[in-house]
Amino acid sequence: MKKLFLFFMVIFSVLGIFSFKNDAELKTGVASCYHDKFHGRRTASGEIYDKNKFTTAHRSLPFGTLVMVRNIKTGDSVVVKVNDRGPFHKTRTFDLSKAAFMKIGDLRTGPIPVEYEILDKENPQN
């Protein structure tokens, strides 16, 4: 009886371990860079876009969410804050500010394949 009980405890433990979803898993996408013409304009969150800050646009992540974006080819990474909606090109995941894009890529290469991880919200009260 003890062996049967232990057997089921082990099975339930193993199944329990594999049933937890890891929110920190890396996802992939494509990042592009905002055009300079948007510098100084209001974003969807109400902030003024500054090409020199580490910000990004994403279609659905809540404003204030911090995201680590890593260039798959070079391994360079940057942490950005979501403050706008977009990109509106269906193959792209992020529109990075110019400063953020230049930290992980080269403007001459165009959109880059990235891995990203959602880190946290900047301010949980938002």
JOHURA-V951690 format. One record per run of one state. SS is the DSSP state (hx for helix, st for strand, lp for the rest). FROM is the first residue (numbers start at 1). TO is the last residue. If there is no record, write none. Layout:
[[SS & FROM & TO] [SS & FROM & TO]]
This chain:
[[lp & 1 & 1] [hx & 2 & 19] [lp & 20 & 26] [st & 27 & 33] [lp & 34 & 35] [hx & 36 & 38] [lp & 39 & 41] [st & 42 & 42] [lp & 43 & 47] [st & 48 & 48] [lp & 49 & 54] [st & 55 & 57] [lp & 58 & 64] [st & 65 & 71] [lp & 72 & 76] [st & 77 & 84] [lp & 85 & 93] [st & 94 & 96] [lp & 97 & 97] [hx & 98 & 104] [lp & 105 & 106] [hx & 107 & 109] [lp & 110 & 111] [st & 112 & 121] [lp & 122 & 126]]
